Every structure is written in structure tokens, then in C-alpha cells.
Amino acid sequence: MNELILYALIFLFLIGHCLLAGKMYRAVHQDPGLSFREKNDWKLKALIFPGYFWFQYLKQKQA
């Protein structure tokens, strides 16, 4: 039973990770103010730690 709970939590974490990375990827891709290189940099960051870099991206947009 413990394994099932663990696998369910890992699955939820991975789904959340993928959804947030996809959201950031789309937002960065549609941003006309970024250069090609900056877009690629943010997209790569979105694949690694999407939660952290999403807030970093929003801070940069507000500044």
C-alpha cells in the first residue's frame, strides 16, 4: 500500500512539473520582447525547475 501512495505522489509531481513547464514554455515563446537566445535560455530553464524559474521570469517581466 505504501508503494502505491508513493507512486501516486511521484506521478502527481511529474504531471505538475510537465504542466508548469508547458505553461512557461508557451508564455516565453509568445513574448515578443525576448530575443531568440533569451527565449531558448528561459525554455531550457523551464525544463529543469519550472516552478522556481516561472517566478523569476515574472519578476523580470515586471521590472
The first five atom37 places (N, CA, C, CB, O) and aatype in JSON, in Angstrom:
{
  "aatype": [12, 2, 6, 10, 9, 10, 18, 0, 10, 9, 13, 10, 13, 10, 9, 7, 8, 4, 10, 10, 0, 7, 11, 12, 18, 1, 0, 19, 8, 5, 3, 14, 7, 10, 15, 13, 1, 6, 11, 2, 3, 17, 11, 10, 11, 0, 10, 9, 13, 14, 7, 18, 13, 17, 13, 5, 18, 10, 11, 5, 11, 5, 0],
  "atom_mask": [
    [1, 1, 1, 1, 1],
    [1, 1, 1, 1, 1],
    [1, 1, 1, 1, 1],
    [1, 1, 1, 1, 1],
    [1, 1, 1, 1, 1],
    [1, 1, 1, 1, 1],
    [1, 1, 1, 1, 1],
    [1, 1, 1, 1, 1],
    [1, 1, 1, 1, 1],
    [1, 1, 1, 1, 1],
    [1, 1, 1, 1, 1],
    [1, 1, 1, 1, 1],
    [1, 1, 1, 1, 1],
    [1, 1, 1, 1, 1],
    [1, 1, 1, 1, 1],
    [1, 1, 1, 0, 1],
    [1, 1, 1, 1, 1],
    [1, 1, 1, 1, 1],
    [1, 1, 1, 1, 1],
    [1, 1, 1, 1, 1],
    [1, 1, 1, 1, 1],
    [1, 1, 1, 0, 1],
    [1, 1, 1, 1, 1],
    [1, 1, 1, 1, 1],
    [1, 1, 1, 1, 1],
    [1, 1, 1, 1, 1],
    [1, 1, 1, 1, 1],
    [1, 1, 1, 1, 1],
    [1, 1, 1, 1, 1],
    [1, 1, 1, 1, 1],
    [1, 1, 1, 1, 1],
    [1, 1, 1, 1, 1],
    [1, 1, 1, 0, 1],
    [1, 1, 1, 1, 1],
    [1, 1, 1, 1, 1],
    [1, 1, 1, 1, 1],
    [1, 1, 1, 1, 1],
    [1, 1, 1, 1, 1],
    [1, 1, 1, 1, 1],
    [1, 1, 1, 1, 1],
    [1, 1, 1, 1, 1],
    [1, 1, 1, 1, 1],
    [1, 1, 1, 1, 1],
    [1, 1, 1, 1, 1],
    [1, 1, 1, 1, 1],
    [1, 1, 1, 1, 1],
    [1, 1, 1, 1, 1],
    [1, 1, 1, 1, 1],
    [1, 1, 1, 1, 1],
    [1, 1, 1, 1, 1],
    [1, 1, 1, 0, 1],
    [1, 1, 1, 1, 1],
    [1, 1, 1, 1, 1],
    [1, 1, 1, 1, 1],
    [1, 1, 1, 1, 1],
    [1, 1, 1, 1, 1],
    [1, 1, 1, 1, 1],
    [1, 1, 1, 1, 1],
    [1, 1, 1, 1, 1],
    [1, 1, 1, 1, 1],
    [1, 1, 1, 1, 1],
    [1, 1, 1, 1, 1],
    [1, 1, 1, 1, 1]
  ],
  "atom_positions": [
    [[0.82, -1.19, 0.0], [0.0, 0.0, 0.0], [0.87, 1.27, 0.0], [-0.94, -0.01, 1.22], [0.55, 2.26, -0.65]],
    [[1.97, 1.2, 0.74], [2.85, 2.36, 0.79], [3.46, 2.66, -0.57], [3.96, 2.13, 1.8], [3.65, 3.83, -0.93]],
    [[3.76, 1.61, -1.33], [4.33, 1.82, -2.66], [3.33, 2.53, -3.57], [4.75, 0.49, -3.29], [3.7, 3.41, -4.35]],
    [[2.07, 2.15, -3.46], [1.04, 2.77, -4.28], [0.91, 4.26, -3.99], [-0.29, 2.07, -4.06], [0.77, 5.07, -4.9]],
    [[0.96, 4.61, -2.72], [0.88, 6.02, -2.33], [2.11, 6.77, -2.84], [0.77, 6.16, -0.8], [1.99, 7.89, -3.33]],
    [[3.26, 6.17, -2.71], [4.49, 6.79, -3.18], [4.44, 7.01, -4.69], [5.71, 5.93, -2.8], [4.79, 8.09, -5.18]],
    [[4.02, 6.0, -5.44], [3.94, 6.12, -6.9], [2.91, 7.17, -7.3], [3.59, 4.78, -7.53], [3.11, 7.9, -8.28]],
    [[1.82, 7.26, -6.57], [0.8, 8.27, -6.86], [1.36, 9.68, -6.64], [-0.45, 8.05, -5.98], [1.1, 10.58, -7.44]],
    [[2.1, 9.87, -5.58], [2.69, 11.18, -5.3], [3.74, 11.55, -6.35], [3.32, 11.2, -3.91], [3.8, 12.7, -6.79]],
    [[4.55, 10.57, -6.74], [5.55, 10.84, -7.79], [4.86, 11.19, -9.1], [6.47, 9.62, -7.98], [5.28, 12.1, -9.81]],
    [[3.79, 10.46, -9.42], [3.04, 10.74, -10.64], [2.45, 12.15, -10.61], [1.93, 9.71, -10.82], [2.54, 12.87, -11.6]],
    [[1.85, 12.55, -9.49], [1.29, 13.9, -9.38], [2.37, 14.96, -9.5], [0.56, 14.06, -8.05], [2.16, 16.0, -10.13]],
    [[3.53, 14.71, -8.91], [4.64, 15.65, -9.03], [5.08, 15.8, -10.48], [5.82, 15.19, -8.16], [5.31, 16.91, -10.95]],
    [[5.2, 14.68, -11.19], [5.63, 14.74, -12.59], [4.6, 15.42, -13.48], [5.9, 13.33, -13.11], [4.97, 16.18, -14.38]],
    [[3.34, 15.16, -13.24], [2.28, 15.83, -14.02], [2.32, 17.33, -13.77], [0.88, 15.26, -13.66], [2.24, 18.12, -14.72]],
    [[2.45, 17.74, -12.52], [2.55, 19.17, -12.2], [3.76, 19.81, -12.82], [0.0, 0.0, 0.0], [3.69, 20.93, -13.33]],
    [[4.88, 19.1, -12.78], [6.12, 19.59, -13.38], [5.92, 19.82, -14.88], [7.28, 18.6, -13.13], [6.31, 20.87, -15.41]],
    [[5.33, 18.85, -15.55], [5.12, 18.97, -17.0], [4.15, 20.09, -17.36], [4.61, 17.64, -17.56], [4.38, 20.83, -18.32]],
    [[3.07, 20.22, -16.6], [2.1, 21.27, -16.88], [2.69, 22.66, -16.68], [0.87, 21.09, -16.0], [2.46, 23.55, -17.5]],
    [[3.43, 22.85, -15.6], [4.03, 24.16, -15.35], [5.13, 24.47, -16.36], [4.59, 24.22, -13.92], [5.26, 25.62, -16.79]],
    [[5.91, 23.47, -16.74], [6.94, 23.69, -17.76], [6.29, 24.07, -19.09], [7.82, 22.43, -17.92], [6.79, 24.95, -19.79]],
    [[5.2, 23.42, -19.44], [4.5, 23.74, -20.68], [3.91, 25.14, -20.66], [0.0, 0.0, 0.0], [3.94, 25.85, -21.66]],
    [[3.37, 25.53, -19.5], [2.81, 26.88, -19.37], [3.91, 27.94, -19.53], [2.12, 27.04, -18.0], [3.71, 28.93, -20.23]],
    [[5.04, 27.72, -18.9], [6.14, 28.67, -19.02], [6.69, 28.68, -20.44], [7.25, 28.34, -18.02], [7.01, 29.74, -20.97]],
    [[6.79, 27.52, -21.04], [7.3, 27.41, -22.41], [6.44, 28.24, -23.36], [7.33, 25.92, -22.86], [6.96, 28.98, -24.19]],
    [[5.12, 28.11, -23.25], [4.21, 28.89, -24.12], [4.32, 30.38, -23.86], [2.76, 28.44, -23.91], [4.35, 31.17, -24.8]],
    [[4.39, 30.77, -22.58], [4.48, 32.19, -22.24], [5.76, 32.81, -22.79], [4.41, 32.38, -20.72], [5.74, 33.92, -23.33]],
    [[6.86, 32.1, -22.66], [8.14, 32.6, -23.16], [8.13, 32.66, -24.68], [9.3, 31.72, -22.67], [8.61, 33.62, -25.28]],
    [[7.57, 31.64, -25.3], [7.55, 31.58, -26.77], [6.73, 32.72, -27.37], [6.98, 30.23, -27.23], [7.05, 33.2, -28.45]],
    [[5.68, 33.16, -26.68], [4.81, 34.22, -27.19], [5.28, 35.61, -26.8], [3.41, 34.0, -26.7], [4.66, 36.6, -27.2]],
    [[6.35, 35.73, -26.04], [6.85, 37.03, -25.6], [7.67, 37.68, -26.72], [7.71, 36.88, -24.3], [8.76, 37.2, -27.04]],
    [[7.16, 38.77, -27.32], [7.89, 39.4, -28.42], [9.09, 40.23, -27.96], [6.95, 40.27, -29.21], [9.92, 40.62, -28.78]],
    [[9.19, 40.5, -26.67], [10.28, 41.32, -26.16], [11.58, 40.58, -25.94], [0.0, 0.0, 0.0], [12.6, 41.19, -25.61]],
    [[11.57, 39.26, -26.1], [12.79, 38.48, -25.87], [13.45, 38.12, -27.19], [12.47, 37.21, -25.08], [12.79, 37.9, -28.2]],
    [[14.76, 38.07, -27.16], [15.5, 37.64, -28.35], [15.42, 36.11, -28.46], [16.99, 38.11, -28.31], [14.96, 35.44, -27.53]],
    [[15.86, 35.59, -29.58], [15.85, 34.15, -29.81], [16.68, 33.42, -28.75], [16.4, 33.82, -31.21], [16.26, 32.38, -28.23]],
    [[17.83, 33.97, -28.43], [18.72, 33.35, -27.43], [18.1, 33.39, -26.03], [20.09, 34.06, -27.43], [18.19, 32.42, -25.28]],
    [[17.46, 34.52, -25.68], [16.81, 34.62, -24.37], [15.64, 33.65, -24.26], [16.33, 36.07, -24.12], [15.42, 33.05, -23.21]],
    [[14.88, 33.51, -25.33], [13.77, 32.56, -25.32], [14.28, 31.14, -25.08], [12.98, 32.63, -26.63], [13.72, 30.4, -24.27]],
    [[15.34, 30.77, -25.8], [15.9, 29.43, -25.62], [16.41, 29.22, -24.2], [17.02, 29.19, -26.62], [16.25, 28.14, -23.64]],
    [[17.03, 30.25, -23.62], [17.54, 30.15, -22.26], [16.4, 29.91, -21.27], [18.3, 31.42, -21.89], [16.5, 29.03, -20.41]],
    [[15.32, 30.67, -21.39], [14.18, 30.5, -20.49], [13.48, 29.16, -20.71], [13.18, 31.64, -20.69], [13.01, 28.55, -19.75]],
    [[13.43, 28.71, -21.95], [12.79, 27.41, -22.23], [13.59, 26.27, -21.6], [12.67, 27.19, -23.75], [13.01, 25.33, -21.05]],
    [[14.91, 26.35, -21.67], [15.73, 25.31, -21.04], [15.58, 25.34, -19.52], [17.2, 25.48, -21.43], [15.54, 24.29, -18.87]],
    [[15.51, 26.53, -18.97], [15.3, 26.64, -17.52], [13.95, 26.07, -17.13], [15.41, 28.1, -17.07], [13.81, 25.48, -16.05]],
    [[12.94, 26.24, -17.98], [11.6, 25.72, -17.69], [11.6, 24.2, -17.62], [10.61, 26.2, -18.75], [10.8, 23.62, -16.89]],
    [[12.48, 23.56, -18.34], [12.53, 22.11, -18.31], [13.19, 21.57, -17.05], [13.25, 21.59, -19.52], [12.94, 20.43, -16.65]],
    [[14.02, 22.38, -16.41], [14.76, 21.92, -15.23], [13.96, 22.17, -13.95], [16.13, 22.62, -15.15], [13.59, 21.23, -13.26]],
    [[13.69, 23.43, -13.64], [12.95, 23.81, -12.44], [11.86, 24.8, -12.82], [13.9, 24.42, -11.36], [12.04, 26.0, -12.64]],
    [[10.74, 24.33, -13.35], [9.73, 25.27, -13.85], [9.11, 26.15, -12.77], [8.64, 24.5, -14.54], [8.81, 27.31, -13.03]],
    [[8.93, 25.64, -11.58], [8.31, 26.44, -10.52], [9.17, 27.63, -10.13], [0.0, 0.0, 0.0], [8.67, 28.75, -10.04]],
    [[10.43, 27.39, -9.9], [11.35, 28.45, -9.49], [11.53, 29.49, -10.6], [12.71, 27.86, -9.09], [11.44, 30.69, -10.37]],
    [[11.8, 29.0, -11.8], [12.1, 29.92, -12.89], [10.85, 30.64, -13.42], [12.77, 29.18, -14.03], [10.97, 31.69, -14.05]],
    [[9.66, 30.08, -13.18], [8.44, 30.78, -13.57], [8.35, 32.1, -12.79], [7.18, 29.9, -13.31], [8.03, 33.14, -13.36]],
    [[8.62, 32.05, -11.48], [8.56, 33.26, -10.67], [9.71, 34.21, -11.01], [8.6, 32.91, -9.19], [9.53, 35.43, -10.95]],
    [[10.86, 33.69, -11.37], [11.97, 34.53, -11.8], [11.62, 35.24, -13.11], [13.25, 33.69, -11.98], [11.93, 36.42, -13.28]],
    [[10.97, 34.53, -14.02], [10.55, 35.11, -15.29], [9.52, 36.22, -15.06], [9.96, 34.02, -16.21], [9.59, 37.28, -15.69]],
    [[8.57, 35.98, -14.16], [7.56, 37.01, -13.88], [8.19, 38.25, -13.23], [6.47, 36.44, -12.96], [7.77, 39.37, -13.52]],
    [[9.18, 38.06, -12.37], [9.88, 39.2, -11.76], [10.59, 40.01, -12.83], [10.89, 38.72, -10.71], [10.57, 41.24, -12.79]],
    [[11.21, 39.33, -13.77], [11.93, 40.04, -14.84], [10.94, 40.81, -15.72], [12.75, 39.04, -15.71], [11.25, 41.92, -16.16]],
    [[9.78, 40.25, -15.96], [8.79, 40.93, -16.8], [8.26, 42.19, -16.11], [7.63, 39.97, -17.12], [7.96, 43.18, -16.78]],
    [[8.14, 42.16, -14.79], [7.62, 43.31, -14.07], [8.66, 44.42, -13.95], [7.16, 42.9, -12.69], [8.31, 45.59, -13.85]],
    [[9.92, 44.06, -13.95], [10.98, 45.06, -13.78], [11.23, 45.86, -15.04], [12.28, 44.4, -13.35], [12.09, 46.74, -15.06]]
  ]
}
